[in-house]
């Protein structure tokens, strides 16, 4: 394993250990590498809205978490500066949603990331674009 990958995995593990929100929603960090993260979440009954589909806020939270892990995968503390989401299909009870976040560009302290949220049948549920801003510090201290 190369150093960049090892650092991405260490940063991902450290962030996930502190991320009570993602944990409480049952999200799992399945894969991380520099500029990339893949997370899953199973739609629970308490995530359904009045139409019995997954509340958009939970879909957004999954996309936003994948975005956060991808933009911190270089071990530089990075926050969201803005984002947009388009909902394309409903999530249903027991669906396993997967959010794949991919870095599109990184320049100076700013980055742009696209996140695709799909269900277990590869149906696209939502598309999210996030803009990141690097702030001071590192996710995990290293030499």
Secondary structure, DSSP 4 states (H G I P E B T S, - for coil): --HHHHHHHHHHHHHHHH-HHHHHTT-EEEEEETTEEEEEEEPPGGGB-TTSSB-HHHHHHHHHHHHHHHHTTTSEEEEEEEEEEEE-S---TT-EEEEEEEEEEEETTEEEEEEEEE-TT--EEEEEEEEEEEEEEESS---
